[in-house]
Amino acid sequence: MSTVTAQPPPAEEQTATSSTPHKAPLIAFLVANVVSLCGTRVSAIAIPWFVLVTTGSPMKTGLVAFAEMTPLVLCKAFGGPLIDRIGGRRISISADIASAAVVALIPLLHTLHLLSFPMLLGLVAVAGALRGPGDAAKGTLVPDIAAAAKVPLERVTGLESSTERLAGFIAYGVAGGLITLVGTVNALWVDAVSFAVCAALIRIWVPRLTIEASKSSESEEQATYFEQLREGWQFLRRDKLMMPLVLMIAVTNLLDAAIGAVLLPVWIKEHGFGPGHTSMILLSFGITATLFALLASAIGDKLPRKVVFTVAFLICGAPRFVLLAFDAPVWSVMAVYAIGGIGAGFINPVLGALFLERIPRPMLGRVSSLTNAIAWTGVPLGGIAAGAAIAGIGLVPALLTAGCLYFVATTAPVLIGRTENWGGRRSKAQRAKQDLPGLRGTAEPQDLVAVPASSA
């Protein structure tokens, strides 16, 4: 089996690793994460509403969503080699600056009465194409931030997961009021500014790559873009633990999208409730998920990963579907969602640290982009699959079928990679003995990569 030779990063991204912990990069990264996610989620509400208000067409509103998500997923999948060649920090900053400009063009052109619908589709598609590699690049910064702050990977991935859930509270709570207060067009200006703020925080505070420059082999130096992309795919395909987990996350993300977009709203409507009940149910999940993601950031490095990962998924997955199928009262649905949030809070921190320890730094862009793209493939299909299932077999059978599928998927970790090392709870001496990994090794924090997140 071949090994991976580390490529020297760009000269301006090489720096010495200080022995003194620096918390500022970690704080700046978390703030940038909140700002970026809030801006993105505000735009996810503002842009469809803008289209609906200005055109009155639900079909055009759906086309805009499709125009954004398609290039986002494609560029997330195929942009990895660019991150490896140019550097995650530089890609993140450049993508955010470009995103700020592109998003700002929408309200500007509208104000000047120059924005046609085809032009809007083009701008939204470009914005999605920029977000794909930009989001993937931010994930590759986590190892350097953990190394600079001198904290365990689980600490950083847990805090990152907490900020993602916190951003959901802020964005969805602020978006409606912001649109009402300043109007849809001005809300898009706020989104553009959020990208610029994120770029500034990453540029000023986040450390440059700490990986040592080394001489690349002749074959590595001459590798083409598609050869590097294929190398990343082969790495992922050959790993006996990561590839099954990525496929598992793709399935659970599809089912999470199904219940969030269709199954739960239909259940709410059929039982005579309103959107306020949906909000309360999702809020009960979000609160506990945020709190326990913070707990995972504090104690995650002391826990057995495989056990925690499996139990967390069993708690947050199938019970939601089964309870809805048995016509439970709303208060019990809220309780089960709240308990599910406890499990969900642990999933992404554990999953993130696991992947970060298995992937060599020279392949960080390629593998992280591919894993995230695969994990996202089911999300656009979740609502369609749920709608088709309800039309074909009815709501209750659809819920039970989805619950069974979720249970099968979440028991997979018990069987997946029985002989593979899930990592975690390792001594400093063990970490010090590790070398730069090959295709299936483990690595120190500075040799790691980002991970696909579960939407649970």
QUIJO-V296015 format. One record per pair of residues at least 6 apart in sequence whose ideal C-beta (glycine too) atoms are under 6 Angstrom apart, sorted by the first residue. I is the first residue (numbers start at 0). J is the second residue. Records with the same first field share a line. If there is no record, write none. Layout:
I=J, J
This chain:
0=438
2=437
3=359, 361, 362
4=215, 216, 219
5=213, 361
6=215, 361
7=212
8=86, 208
9=86
12=86, 207, 208
13=212
14=207
16=209
20=148, 149
21=147
22=148
23=204
24=144, 147, 204, 205, 206
25=144, 148
27=200, 204
28=144, 205
29=158, 162
31=197, 200, 201
32=162
33=162, 166
34=193, 196, 197
35=197
36=166
37=166, 169, 170
38=190, 193
40=170
41=170, 174, 190
42=190
44=174
45=178, 183, 186, 187
47=60
48=183
49=183
50=59, 60, 63
51=60
63=123
66=120, 123, 124
67=123, 127
70=124, 127, 128
71=127, 130, 131
72=372, 375
74=128, 131, 132
75=131, 135, 368, 371, 372
76=368, 369, 372
78=131, 132, 368
79=231, 364, 365, 368
80=224, 227, 228, 365
82=90, 136, 364
83=364, 365
87=136, 139, 140
90=132, 136
91=133, 136, 137, 201
92=198, 201, 202
94=129, 132, 133
95=194, 197, 198
96=198
97=129
98=126, 129, 194
99=191, 194, 195
101=122, 125, 126
102=126, 190, 191
103=191
104=122
105=122, 187
106=184, 187, 188
108=114
109=184
135=367, 368, 371
138=367, 449
139=363, 367, 448, 449
140=205
141=155, 449
142=444, 445, 447
143=206, 209
144=155
145=152, 155, 444
146=209, 444, 445
147=206
151=300
152=352, 355, 444
153=299, 300, 348, 352
154=296
156=348, 351, 352
157=292, 295, 296, 299, 348
158=296
160=292, 347, 348
161=289, 292, 293
164=285, 288, 289
165=289
177=186
178=186
209=445
210=360
227=365
231=362, 365, 366, 369
234=362, 366, 438
235=242, 366, 369
236=242
237=438
238=439
239=416, 419
240=416, 419
241=357
243=415
245=370, 373, 374, 451
247=408, 411
248=374, 451, 453
249=373, 374, 376, 377
250=408
251=408
252=374, 377, 378, 454
253=377, 380, 381
254=401, 405
255=454, 455
256=378, 381
257=381, 384, 385
260=382
261=382, 385, 386
262=385
265=394
266=323
267=276, 277
276=329
280=332, 333, 336
283=333, 336, 337
284=336, 339, 340
287=337, 340, 341
288=340, 343, 344
291=341, 344
292=344
295=344, 345, 348
299=348
304=349, 353, 421, 423
305=421
307=345, 349
308=349, 412
309=412
311=342, 345, 346
312=409
313=409
314=339, 342
315=339, 342, 343, 455
316=405, 409
317=402, 405, 406
318=335
319=339
320=398, 401, 402
321=402
322=332, 335
323=398
324=395, 398, 399
343=455
346=453, 455
347=452, 453
350=450
351=450
353=422
354=450
355=447
356=422, 441
357=441
358=366, 448
359=436, 442, 446
360=446
363=448
366=448
367=448, 449
370=451
371=451
374=451
388=397
389=397
433=443
435=446
436=442
